[in-house]
Amino acid sequence: MAFYLQFDGTSSIVTIDIAPVNLSWSLELKLNANSTPDGGGVHRPFGGNSGSRCFVFDNGTRIFLSMEGGSSGDWTGLSFNIDDTILFTRSSTTLELFINTVSQGTKTITTAAFSVVTLGLSAGSRSAIALEYLSFVDNTNSAISRYYDSTASGGTGLILPDTTANASDGTLSGFTGTTNSWWVSFGG
């Protein structure tokens, strides 16, 4: 049985720690179609230190990723569904976006660091995302790589399992309601 983690958009977050990284990495995430944007039509899957953040626009036309210090990639004119697989790759000063394995183009960025500290909170705001998984691969330091898999939770608990050998599980906080109601099974 597959699960996604349903954030409430008001208090629920998952604390993780993908340390600041620089030149060579990839980040893939999959939101479930049951994600709900904030009042501005934005899904906010994660945020990090000093400006690292991601915005996925509900109308399916824009994805924005920002590094620490303000360097960013902003892809507009896209056509995607909220439950499509989103992949960012970085090699030196090139940041590339893929949707369902199809490149959406590259952006030139500075060598600013990038980090992910919280899921469900970005730039001080939240949205009711429904997270299936988030994968981060650091190509120069495997100790920083993570694979947060909602299905690996078995639908219970206050931990978002990291299924890599690093086992750096995420800690759920602010999830309210009936115990384990935040884990939602789906046909995935």
Disulfide bonds with the S-S distance in Angstrom:
none
